[in-house]
């Protein structure tokens, strides 16, 4: 508990230090939207970045994604351009799994990796003509000025608001009053009112909800022999995520029978030995195939062909209420509503 309090004190002091002098932050020429969270590990922020990129593309803008590229095995100095919007220009080791996933998912959107997000942003403006920046995992990246701070908060964050090292929080929850808006995710219906009340007590003024939408499974080995699992099919669910239990629950909601689960640490780099272990677990569970996440696929692709059938489940998200969210985003970026072509479906 003492260590938690010390960590929280340091985190608050760091935020105050940057807030105390605006010159400590650098500003890009184009607007910046930060998407972040207050906890370590998965919260849905990367799918949310993809959702925002599509919204802005639909409105006629050219977004660029600026990310740190956590978990890279071959980082380089300066900026790594993962995608110029037309071609993939970096592999897994140079890009990291999440930037590579975003680059593959988002044609037309440049994805740039660097510890210096200002440098990435300047490159995106000058070389790719981007009109708006999406700062992935940016709530604690104080060095760059932003026009909107969008923060994803999960029900688990509110249920156990303990900072590191004993908890999951990077900062105490009271920093949420500094966010431009909060997106509430992974809250059971019975706990929704309590979560909204807790956020209100923390000073959160603008609140939206994140809706997860798992898609239809797709094969990792696209050899034309893939047969999608039908309802009741026994599957082994495999995930290398910070919170794999959320994916395992999604698999069950698809109607498949989860015959077994296998969890690896977040950003785990799969090896041939891991494939042997996965194949043995699949056979031992009497499963017909393995299902995994899109993020895990980025780390499995270099190992193809795989020894067993593996399908990945795409995950999309949307923010509700959709029309109000777009109004808020447009206002935050000072976009003239009359010029927008976006249509809420």
Beta strands, then each sheet from edge to edge (+ up, - down):
strand 1: 31-37
strand 2: 63-67
strand 3: 80-83
strand 4: 110-113
strand 5: 132-136
strand 6: 148-154
strand 7: 181-185
strand 8: 207-219
strand 9: 234-240
strand 10: 257-264
strand 11: 289-293
strand 12: 310-320
sheet 1: 3+ 4- 2- 5- 1- 6- 7- 8- 12+ 11+ 9+ 10+
end
